[in-house]
């Protein structure tokens, strides 16, 4: 993933609560047996961004995401942010990494990428 700074390793997994037998925390712990990460990032789509056009029609123009970093093995959260992203509904990876850098969580700035 080009958005991830070179000195960091990123493992990804997708949790579908409607199809899962495990809780989110059990799923994260199980996935980390392979990845061996120090931190888990949980990204949740929380609500749509709605805009009303000149014809008084409301449409979805983006999404708001809640992002949380959790420390292994306790899964205790130590950083949270809300990130708004206009567009197609894809998780805004670049915006997340820029926010992590701005908040001093990442040691390497990626603002100039």
N, C-alpha and C positions, 0 to 999 in steps of 0.2 A: 504494500500500500504506500503510494508516494507521499501521502500526507503525514505518515508516521516518521518522526525524526530518526536518523540512521542509528543512533545509539540506543534505541528502544526496540523491544520485540513486541509484536502485537499478535495475539491469538484471538480469534473471533468465534462466537457461537450464537445461534439464534434460539430463543426460548419462546415457544408458542404455548401459553398457559392453557388454552382450550384443549390442546392435544397432549399435554404433559401429565405424567403420573406423579412426578416429583414437584416439590416446591421450588421456587426460584433459587433460594439459597442452597438447597440440595443439588440442583442442577449445576450451579456455579462451582460448587465444591467438587462434584464429579468431573466436570470438564477440566478443572485445574489439575487433576491427576495426570493428565497428558501434557498440559501446557507448563505447569510449574511456575506460574506467575506470582509476583508479590502483591499485585493489586488487581481487582476486578472493576471494570467500568460497566455500569448498567445504564442503558439508554432507553427511556420510555417516551413514547409519543403521548402527550397529555391532552392536547386539544388542537383543533384547526384554527388557522388564521382566516377570518372571514372579511371580505370586502364587499361593499355595495356599489354597484356601478351607476352610471348616469340614468339608466332605465329602472333604477330601484330594485335590481336583481342582486341577490346575495350569492356569492360564490366563494369557494375555498381557494385561497391563493398560496397557502403554505401550512406549516405545522409548527407547534411549540413542543420542544423536547425537554424532559427533565433528565439531567445527566448526573450520575453519582459515582464516586470512586470509593471502593471498599477495600480495606486491608485484609489480607489473608493471614491466619486462618479464621479469624473471628468474624469476618465480613462486616466489621464495624465501619460505617461511613465516615470519611474524613474530609470530603469535598463534595459540594453540590452546586449545580448551576442550572439555569433555565436558558435555553438557546432557541431563538426563533429562526426559522428558515423558510424563505419564500421558494416556491417552485414545485417540483414533481413529487415531493414526499419522501425522497431518499434521505437517509440519516446524514446530517451535515457534518461529515468527518472533518473537513478543513476548519470549519467554524469551531468545532469542539477542541481541536488541537491548538488553534489560536487562543482560545479562552484559557486552556490549561497553561499555555505559555505566559499569557498576560497575568494570570493569577499566581505565577511563580511555581506552579506544580512541575512543569517540565524545566529541566536545567538548560536546554538548548532552545533558543528562540527560533520559531519557524515563521515569524511574521513576514519575512522577505521572500518566502517561497512563491 
